[in-house]
Amino acid sequence: MQISSYKGSGKISPLAAIGLITLLSALLLHSCEKILIRPDARTDPFTVFEEVWSFTNDHYSFFEFKGIDWDEAYNRYNRHIHIHMNPVELFDICAEMLYELRDGHVNLVSSFDRSRYWEWYLDSPENFSYPIIERNYYKGNQRFIGPLEFLDLGDIIYVYYRSFASSISDGNLDTVLSALANKKGLILDVRNNGGGSTVNAKRLASRFTDEKRLVGRNFVKTGPGHDDFRKEDIYIEPHDGIRFTGNVIVLTNRKSYSATTYFTQYMNALPNITFVGDTTGGGGGMPAFHDLPNGWLLRVSSSRFYSPDGFNIESGIPPHIQARMTRESMAGGKDDILETAISILNSNN
C-alpha cells in the first residue's frame, strides 16, 4: 500500500486518520468519566444535611429548655433537600433549620455566608452609646489600662470593659483597684460586651470577694442523648492580691452576651454587687464545633449553666434595677443608666 503525504488537498492519510480516531476515543472516554462519575458521597446535599442535623441532635443542650422538637424539624426540612441543589440553597435550608434553636451561639459558616440568630438583642433597646461616654464623660481624660477604659469621676471610679476576649492582667487590675481607696465605689460597665473568655470573667470576679463562693453549676454534654450531661460546681475564689469588697455597680444591656452573662452570674453570687440597666443577652451554653465534610463549620451550644438556686442563664440575667436610656437624655448627651449608677453610689454613702 502506497501512503501519500498530506499537502492540503482536503484528504487525510490513513495513518493520520488512525491517530485522530485514537485521540477522539480518548477524549470521549475522558468525557464519559466526568459525566458518569457520581457526586462525592461525603459532600452531597443529603450527607451534609444529615450531618448538620445529627451533630446538633447529639451535642445541642437546650432542646427541652426551649421546647424544640428536633425530629419534627428534621422531617420538615429534609423534604427540601435534593441532589441537584447548589451550595447556597443547601446552606439556606440548613441555616433556616438551625435558626429555630433561637441561639446566638449556633452558627453555620461557609466561604460565602455565616448563619446567625441575633434576635436576642435586635428587639431590645440599645441602652448604650459609646460616643456619649467618650464625648460627654471621658472628654479625653480616660486612661487605657490594658483593655480597660478608666475614668476617675471624683468619688467614683468608672471602668468600661468592651470584650472578655481581651485579656486582663493582674497588673491591670491592681492599678484599677488601688485607685478605689477612699472612693464611694466602682461602676463596671460591660454593656455591648459580646463575651470572649470565661477565664477573664473569673479573673475579674475574683477581685471582689474575700471568700470562696459557689457561683453556679455547669452541665456539660457527655453523650448523644438529650439528657446526657455531667454536672460540675463552679466556684469563684478570692485573688491573693488586691481585692475590693466595697460597693460595685455593674452596667448591663442585651448585648452583654456569652462570657459577659457568665460574668454577671459570677458577680450575682457576691453580696456587694448591684446590677443596673437591662437583662443580659444570655448565651449560657459553651459552644462545640464540627467540621462538615464539604468544608463548612458548624457551632452549637453544648452545655447549660445554672445559678446556685437553679436559674438557667441561657435567656439572660435581669438587673436589680431596671434602667434605660431615653431619647431626650441621649439628645442632651446624658447616659441615664450611668447616671442612675452614680446616683445610687452617692446615696449609699
C-alpha positions as CSV (number, residue, x, y, z in Angstrom):
1,M,0.0,0.0,0.0
2,Q,1.3,3.4,-1.0
3,I,0.9,6.2,1.5
4,S,0.9,9.6,0.1
5,S,1.7,12.7,2.1
6,Y,-0.9,15.3,3.0
7,K,-0.4,18.5,1.2
8,G,-3.7,20.4,1.9
9,S,-5.7,18.6,-0.7
10,G,-8.6,18.0,1.7
11,K,-7.7,14.4,2.1
12,I,-6.3,12.8,5.2
13,S,-3.8,10.0,5.3
14,P,-4.8,6.6,6.7
15,L,-2.1,7.0,9.4
16,A,-3.4,10.4,10.4
17,A,-6.9,9.0,10.5
18,I,-5.9,6.3,12.9
19,G,-4.3,8.9,15.2
20,L,-7.3,11.1,15.1
21,I,-9.7,8.2,15.9
22,T,-7.4,7.3,18.8
23,L,-7.4,10.9,20.1
24,L,-11.2,11.2,19.8
25,S,-11.7,7.9,21.6
26,A,-9.5,9.1,24.5
27,L,-11.4,12.4,24.7
28,L,-14.7,10.6,24.7
29,L,-13.7,8.1,27.4
30,H,-12.4,11.0,29.5
31,S,-15.7,13.0,29.0
32,C,-17.8,10.0,29.8
33,E,-15.8,9.5,33.0
34,K,-16.7,13.1,34.0
35,I,-20.3,12.6,33.1
36,L,-20.8,9.3,34.7
37,I,-18.9,10.0,37.9
38,R,-21.2,10.2,41.0
39,P,-21.1,13.2,43.4
40,D,-18.7,12.7,46.3
41,A,-20.7,10.7,48.8
42,R,-19.2,12.8,51.6
43,T,-20.3,16.2,50.2
44,D,-23.6,15.6,48.5
45,P,-26.5,17.6,49.9
46,F,-28.1,14.7,51.7
47,T,-24.9,13.8,53.6
48,V,-24.2,17.4,54.6
49,F,-27.8,18.0,55.8
50,E,-27.8,14.7,57.8
51,E,-24.5,15.7,59.5
52,V,-25.8,19.2,60.4
53,W,-28.9,17.7,61.9
54,S,-27.2,14.7,63.7
55,F,-24.3,16.7,65.2
56,T,-26.8,19.2,66.5
57,N,-29.0,16.4,67.8
58,D,-26.1,14.8,69.7
59,H,-24.5,18.0,71.1
60,Y,-27.0,20.8,71.4
61,S,-28.0,21.4,75.0
62,F,-31.3,23.4,75.1
63,F,-33.9,21.3,73.3
64,E,-36.0,20.8,76.4
65,F,-35.5,24.3,77.8
66,K,-36.7,25.9,74.6
67,G,-39.4,23.3,73.8
68,I,-37.9,22.3,70.4
69,D,-38.9,19.0,68.7
70,W,-35.7,18.4,66.6
71,D,-37.1,15.3,65.0
72,E,-40.1,17.2,63.7
73,A,-37.7,19.9,62.4
74,Y,-35.8,17.2,60.5
75,N,-39.0,15.9,58.8
76,R,-39.9,19.5,57.8
77,Y,-36.6,20.5,56.3
78,N,-35.4,17.2,54.9
79,R,-38.1,17.2,52.2
80,H,-36.4,20.3,50.7
81,I,-33.1,18.5,50.1
82,H,-32.3,17.2,46.6
83,I,-29.2,16.1,44.8
84,H,-29.1,18.9,42.3
85,M,-29.4,21.8,44.8
86,N,-26.5,24.3,44.7
87,P,-24.4,25.1,47.9
88,V,-26.2,28.4,48.6
89,E,-29.6,26.6,48.5
90,L,-28.3,23.9,50.8
91,F,-26.8,26.4,53.2
92,D,-30.0,28.4,53.4
93,I,-32.1,25.3,54.2
94,C,-29.6,24.2,57.0
95,A,-29.4,27.8,58.3
96,E,-33.2,28.1,58.5
97,M,-33.4,24.9,60.4
98,L,-30.7,26.0,62.9
99,Y,-32.4,29.3,63.3
100,E,-35.3,27.5,65.1
101,L,-32.9,26.9,68.0
102,R,-33.1,30.7,68.8
103,D,-29.5,30.6,69.9
104,G,-26.8,33.2,69.3
105,H,-24.1,30.6,69.8
106,V,-25.3,28.5,66.9
107,N,-23.7,29.3,63.5
108,L,-23.1,27.6,60.2
109,V,-20.0,29.1,58.5
110,S,-19.2,28.8,54.8
111,S,-16.9,30.7,52.4
112,F,-19.9,32.8,51.3
113,D,-22.0,33.3,54.4
114,R,-22.5,32.8,58.2
115,S,-25.8,31.9,59.6
116,R,-26.8,33.7,62.8
117,Y,-29.5,34.4,65.3
118,W,-29.4,37.9,66.6
119,E,-32.9,38.5,67.9
120,W,-31.6,38.1,71.4
121,Y,-30.7,41.8,71.2
122,L,-32.2,43.2,67.9
123,D,-35.7,43.5,69.5
124,S,-34.4,45.4,72.6
125,P,-33.3,49.0,73.1
126,E,-29.6,49.7,72.5
127,N,-29.2,51.2,76.0
128,F,-25.6,52.2,75.3
129,S,-23.8,54.8,73.2
130,Y,-20.0,54.9,73.3
131,P,-19.9,58.3,71.6
132,I,-21.9,59.7,74.5
133,I,-19.5,58.2,77.0
134,E,-16.5,59.4,75.0
135,R,-17.7,62.9,74.3
136,N,-19.6,63.8,77.5
137,Y,-18.0,61.8,80.2
138,Y,-14.4,60.9,79.1
139,K,-13.8,64.2,77.4
140,G,-10.3,63.0,76.6
141,N,-9.5,62.2,80.3
142,Q,-9.8,58.5,80.3
143,R,-6.9,56.2,80.9
144,F,-6.3,52.9,79.0
145,I,-5.2,50.2,81.4
146,G,-4.7,47.2,79.2
147,P,-8.2,46.6,77.7
148,L,-9.9,48.6,80.5
149,E,-11.0,52.2,80.0
150,F,-10.6,54.0,83.3
151,L,-12.2,57.3,84.4
152,D,-11.9,59.0,87.8
153,L,-15.2,60.7,88.5
154,G,-14.0,62.2,91.8
155,D,-15.7,60.0,94.4
156,I,-16.4,57.2,92.0
157,I,-14.3,55.2,89.5
158,Y,-15.8,54.2,86.2
159,V,-14.3,51.3,84.1
160,Y,-15.5,50.2,80.7
161,Y,-14.6,46.7,79.5
162,R,-15.6,46.2,75.9
163,S,-14.7,42.5,75.4
164,F,-13.8,39.5,77.5
165,A,-11.8,38.3,74.5
166,S,-9.2,40.9,75.6
167,S,-7.1,39.5,78.4
168,I,-6.7,41.5,81.6
169,S,-3.5,41.1,83.6
170,D,-3.0,41.2,87.4
171,G,-1.2,44.4,86.9
172,N,-4.2,46.0,85.1
173,L,-6.5,45.0,87.9
174,D,-4.1,46.1,90.6
175,T,-3.9,49.5,89.0
176,V,-7.7,49.9,88.9
177,L,-8.3,48.6,92.4
178,S,-5.6,50.6,94.0
179,A,-7.4,53.7,92.8
180,L,-10.5,52.8,94.8
181,A,-9.1,53.7,98.2
182,N,-11.3,56.2,99.9
183,K,-13.8,56.1,96.9
184,K,-17.6,55.6,97.2
185,G,-17.5,52.7,94.8
186,L,-16.8,51.3,91.3
187,I,-19.0,51.4,88.2
188,L,-18.1,48.5,86.0
189,D,-19.6,48.9,82.5
190,V,-20.0,45.7,80.4
191,R,-22.7,46.9,78.1
192,N,-22.2,45.8,74.5
193,N,-19.5,43.3,75.7
194,G,-20.3,40.3,73.5
195,G,-18.3,37.9,75.5
196,G,-15.0,36.0,75.0
197,S,-13.2,34.1,77.6
198,T,-14.7,33.0,80.9
199,V,-11.1,32.8,82.2
200,N,-11.0,36.6,82.1
201,A,-14.5,36.7,83.6
202,K,-13.4,34.6,86.6
203,R,-10.1,36.6,86.9
204,L,-12.1,39.8,87.2
205,A,-14.8,38.4,89.6
206,S,-12.2,37.0,91.9
207,R,-11.1,40.6,92.8
208,F,-14.5,41.3,94.5
209,T,-14.8,38.6,97.1
210,D,-12.9,37.7,100.3
211,E,-14.1,34.1,100.4
212,K,-14.7,31.1,98.1
213,R,-18.2,31.2,96.8
214,L,-20.4,28.8,94.8
215,V,-21.5,30.9,91.7
216,G,-23.2,28.3,89.6
217,R,-23.5,24.8,88.3
218,N,-22.3,23.8,84.8
219,F,-23.8,20.8,82.9
220,V,-21.7,19.6,80.1
221,K,-22.9,17.3,77.3
222,T,-21.3,13.9,77.6
223,G,-23.3,11.7,75.1
224,P,-25.8,11.8,72.2
225,G,-28.9,11.6,74.5
226,H,-30.6,14.8,75.1
227,D,-30.2,14.3,78.8
228,D,-26.5,13.1,78.8
229,F,-24.8,15.7,80.9
230,R,-22.2,15.7,83.7
231,K,-22.5,18.3,86.5
232,E,-19.7,20.4,87.9
233,D,-20.0,23.1,90.6
234,I,-18.3,26.4,89.7
235,Y,-16.6,28.5,92.4
236,I,-15.0,31.9,92.5
237,E,-12.0,32.0,94.9
238,P,-10.6,35.3,96.2
239,H,-7.5,36.5,94.4
240,D,-4.4,36.5,96.7
241,G,-3.6,40.1,95.9
242,I,-5.6,43.4,95.9
243,R,-9.3,43.0,96.3
244,F,-12.3,45.3,96.6
245,T,-15.4,44.4,98.6
246,G,-17.0,47.8,98.7
247,N,-19.9,48.9,96.5
248,V,-19.7,47.8,92.9
249,I,-22.4,48.5,90.3
250,V,-22.3,46.5,87.1
251,L,-24.0,48.1,84.0
252,T,-25.6,45.6,81.5
253,N,-27.7,45.6,78.4
254,R,-29.0,43.0,76.0
255,K,-25.7,43.0,74.1
256,S,-23.9,41.8,77.2
257,Y,-23.6,38.2,75.9
258,S,-22.0,34.8,76.4
259,A,-19.0,35.2,78.8
260,T,-20.5,38.5,79.9
261,T,-23.6,36.7,81.1
262,Y,-21.4,34.2,82.9
263,F,-19.5,37.1,84.5
264,T,-22.8,38.6,85.5
265,Q,-23.8,35.3,87.2
266,Y,-20.4,35.1,89.0
267,M,-20.9,38.6,90.3
268,N,-24.5,38.0,91.1
269,A,-23.4,35.5,93.8
270,L,-21.5,38.2,95.6
271,P,-23.1,40.4,98.3
272,N,-21.6,43.8,97.4
273,I,-22.7,43.9,93.7
274,T,-25.7,45.7,92.2
275,F,-26.8,45.4,88.5
276,V,-28.3,48.4,86.7
277,G,-29.6,48.5,83.2
278,D,-31.2,45.8,81.2
279,T,-31.3,41.9,81.2
280,T,-28.1,40.5,79.6
281,G,-28.4,38.8,76.3
282,G,-27.9,35.3,77.6
283,G,-25.7,32.8,75.8
284,G,-25.4,30.3,78.6
285,G,-24.0,27.4,76.6
286,M,-20.4,26.8,75.8
287,P,-20.0,26.1,72.0
288,A,-18.9,22.8,70.4
289,F,-17.5,22.9,66.9
290,H,-17.7,20.5,64.0
291,D,-16.0,20.5,60.5
292,L,-18.6,19.3,57.9
293,P,-17.4,17.2,55.0
294,N,-17.9,19.9,52.5
295,G,-15.6,22.3,54.4
296,W,-18.3,24.3,56.3
297,L,-18.0,24.8,60.1
298,L,-20.9,24.1,62.5
299,R,-21.1,25.6,66.0
300,V,-23.7,24.7,68.6
301,S,-24.2,25.2,72.3
302,S,-23.2,22.1,74.3
303,S,-23.6,23.0,77.9
304,R,-26.0,24.6,80.4
305,F,-25.2,26.9,83.3
306,Y,-27.5,27.4,86.3
307,S,-27.3,29.8,89.3
308,P,-26.9,28.0,92.6
309,D,-30.7,28.3,93.1
310,G,-31.4,26.7,89.7
311,F,-31.9,29.6,87.3
312,N,-30.9,28.9,83.7
313,I,-28.9,31.8,82.4
314,E,-29.4,31.0,78.7
315,S,-32.0,33.7,78.2
316,G,-30.1,36.3,80.3
317,I,-29.8,37.7,83.8
318,P,-32.1,40.5,84.8
319,P,-30.7,43.6,86.6
320,H,-31.5,44.5,90.2
321,I,-32.5,48.0,89.0
322,Q,-34.1,48.3,85.5
323,A,-32.9,51.5,83.7
324,R,-33.0,52.6,80.1
325,M,-31.6,55.4,78.0
326,T,-34.3,57.9,76.8
327,R,-34.1,59.7,73.5
328,E,-34.4,63.1,75.3
329,S,-31.4,62.3,77.6
330,M,-29.3,60.9,74.7
331,A,-30.0,64.1,72.7
332,G,-28.7,66.0,75.6
333,G,-25.6,63.9,75.9
334,K,-26.6,62.0,79.0
335,D,-26.4,58.3,79.8
336,D,-29.4,57.5,82.0
337,I,-28.0,54.1,83.1
338,L,-24.7,55.5,84.1
339,E,-26.4,58.5,85.8
340,T,-28.6,56.0,87.8
341,A,-25.5,54.1,88.9
342,I,-23.8,57.4,90.0
343,S,-26.8,58.4,91.9
344,I,-27.0,55.1,93.7
345,L,-23.4,55.2,94.9
346,N,-23.8,58.8,96.1
347,S,-26.9,58.0,98.0
348,N,-25.4,54.8,99.5
349,N,-22.7,56.9,101.1
